[in-house]
Amino acid sequence: MRARRLRASLKGWGGVAAMAVVCALVAVFALCVPLSGPRSVDDQAVAQSATINAEKAEADCEAPEKQTLPPSSADGDTIQAIKNRQGGKRKLIVGVDQNSYRWGYRDPNSGKRGELEGFDIDLVHRIAEDILGDRNAVQFKAIPTNERIPAIRDGRVDMVVRTMTINCERIEDVAFSAPYFKTGQQVLAPKSSPIKGYDGTLADKRICTATGSTAYSTLEADKKSGKLPATTDISETVPNQLDCLVRLQLGEADAVVTDGALAASQAAQDPTVELKGDAFTAEYYGVAMKKDAHDLVRRVNQILVDYRKDTATGWQASYDRWLSATLGKNSEKSEPPAPQYLRTT
């Protein structure tokens, strides 16, 4: 609420003047620009400056993927609470998908009794191994797209690792890690469809998106601005993104708009559909956690640094195993840039 009031009070000011006001308000606690690389600070200072920086990010959000804390291997209150769980529940509780092919899904032919597998699942196992010393010390909770943020805020999960895009609206509700994957919104439609991409060919077409997804908010904004044809029907929303593929198969939707990385996996599942046109946004997936879980955010960011450096069993190995078949062997377009972090004092 404080960030929203600040944002409202700055309305009508020039961009330079507005930034000057914000920087003046937070200068006691933090500098106004992100900084690459970690710094050593005590938990209390991190918590205080992180709160100030989070409010600044909400008031002036241009690069939400940079609004995260510097890496640290230290245990804080959040991590200690996870480690101190009693009654055999000393596990990391993580919200994931169980229906996204090659990301988080159950393969009945894997010979692993329907265990969850995929790129996101590999990352969860690495986080559990680092924090609890056991890659299998995880309690997976399958949650729909529209329940990702409520599950974090309600304390049902410690984190969500579920192809979740970092954006300005979401950083008001949850804290994100540094990006671990780069993607963009794309159109998925039947191969026989006259739809060419995210353009005028979507006029009079029914587009399906997941409730609470970045895709829907993008479509809604573009329709208001006139970038999307006025006759495009975007009213078809579903709890789970994969449900859109079913609607497409049933003829209840003409196209799906979702992250290109997910759309490519869906096209691999159904040879009658294909990606139409190029990605029309640039977005990043992050691990989502509670706003005040500063130690957990910093620990996950340290894990991501190490994960990307690990050529044997880290990010690249996971990409090669799960995603190269659908996104191509060259992972450069999917690997996020070097992370940048908020400076803390």
Secondary structure, DSSP 8 states (H G I E B T S, - for coil): -HHHHHHHHTTTS-HHHHHHHHHHHHTTT--SS-BSS-----HHHHHHHHHHHHHHHHHT-S-GGG-S--------HHHHHHHT--TT--SEEEEE-SEETTTEEE-TTSSSTT-EESHHHHHHHHHHHHHHS-TT-EEEEE--GGGHHHHHHTTS-SEE-SS-B--TTGGGT-EE-S--EEE-EEEEEETT----SSSGGGTT-EEEEETT-HHHHHHHHHHHHTSS-TT-EEEEEESSTHHHHHHHHTTS-SEEEEEHHHHHHHHHH-TTEEEES---S-EEE--EE-TT-HHHHHHHHHHHHHHHH-TTTSHHHHHHHHTHHHH-S--TTTS--S--B----
